[in-house]
Amino acid sequence: GRHALYLDKVAGRRRINIGSRLGERHPIASTGLGKALILDKTEAEWIDFYAEPDAKFDSAARAVWLERMRGYVAAGRAFDLEENEDQIRCVAAPIRDASGAIVAAISLSSAAQYMDDERMASLSDEVRAAAQKVSADLGWTPGVKSPRRPVRR
């Protein structure tokens, strides 16, 4: 739908309270997981997610958000730069099924003080690698285009 649903969460070693809870839904446009889920969508579809009434953005920031989304597509991962929760940053990557469709996402979150831009960039490879391992378990092979199955509703 229009929100990212949190299915699992593993606590880290640091005592950091991150507000997301299992079973909660957060707007696609403001979470790393959500943005990773829509990396394959068109810009028109991104704008629709951005316009979500619960999204924590104003219209003046939309151009910046779209530019970031373009960069996330090129990098194969997405960031949450304190957009969903103050002082929390996140690196997320999409998980694909055998057809190559994005069906889930995985992320690593921490307090902004531990997640400067350099740290987020260095964690991107690890988060993408973890997502690719899960995707491989689902039958996805990078670079191989499989026919898309109809979306289940």
N, C-alpha and C positions, 0 to 999 in steps of 0.2 A: 504494500500500500504506500501511503505517503509518509510513513514513519519507519524508523529502524527499530526492530524488536530485539531486545537483549536476551539471548538464549542461555548464555553461560558466562561466568566471570571467575577469573582466578586471581587471588590477591597476590601482590608482590611482596618483596622483603621490607620495603619502607612502609611506615605507618602513615599512609596517605588516604584520606577519605574522598573517594570519587563517587559522585552522586548517583550514577546509573545503578539500577537494581535489576535482577533477573525478572523477566516478564514485563518490564517497563518499555514504553515506546517513546522515542524522541524524534523530533522532526528530521527528516532526511538531510535538509540543507545545512543543519548546524552541527552535525556529528561526523566524525571521521568515518565511522562505519556506514552511515547513510550515504555520504559522498562516494565511498568506494562501491556501494551498491548501484550507483547510477553512472559510473564511468562510461558505460557503453551507450548511454542514452544520447539523444540529440540535444543541441543547445536549447531548442524550443521546449523540450521536456525538462531540461534543467531549470529553465525559467519558471515553469509550472511548479516544480518542487520548491524553488526559491520563494515563490509567491504564497506558499503555505501560510495560512493565517497564524499558526503557532510559531513560525520561524522567528528567530530573534534578530532580524535584519531590517534595516530601513531601505527604501528604494534607492537612496544615494549610494549605497554600498554594493548594489547589484553588479555593476561593471567590474569591480575588484573581485567579487566572488566568481564571476564568469571567467575572468582571466586566470584565477587560481585553478578553477576546474579544468581549463585547457591544459595547464601545467600538470595537474594530477593525472590526466589521461596519458600525457607523454611519459610520465614517470611510472605509471602502473600502480600508483598508490595515492592515498588522499591524507590530508592533515585536518585535524581540528585544532585551530589556533585560538583556544579559549572562547570559541563561538558558542558552545553548548553550556559550558560551566566555567566560571571565573577561575583562573589560576590552574586550569587543567588543560593539558595539550595531549594530542593523540596522533599516532601514525596508524593508518589502516590500509588493508589491501583486499581486493576482491577474491572470492572463492568461486571457481567455475565448475560446472558439471561437464559431463562427457561431450555435450554439444558445444561447449565454449560459453554458454550463457552464465552470467553472474547470478548465483543463487544464494550467496551469503558473503560475509566479510569477517575478517579477523583484525583485531587492533591491539595496540599496546599504548597504555595511557599512564601519565604520571603528572606530578606537579610541575608547573611551568619552570620552577627554579632548577629542575633536573632535566628539562627538555628544551634546551635552547635550540636554535636553528641547526647548528652543527650536529648536535646529538640526534635530532629528528632525522637529519639526512643520513647519519650513520646507521640508524635503526631501520631505515627504509628497506635495505637489502634483506635484513633478517625477517622483517614482517612479510615482505613479498615472498621470501623463500618458504616461510611457514604456510602461507596461503597456497602457494604452488604445490606443496606436499599434500595438503588436504584436497586440493583440486585433482591431483594425480590419483588419489584414492577414489575420487568420484569418477575417474575415467578420462579426465581431460589431458590432452597432450598439447603442450605449447606449440604454436605454429601450424597445427593441423586444424583445418576448418572442417567441422562436421555440420551436417544439415541441422538447422534449428528445429527443435520440437515446438509444437504450439504451447503457448504459455497457459498454465493451468490457473483457473480463477476460482 
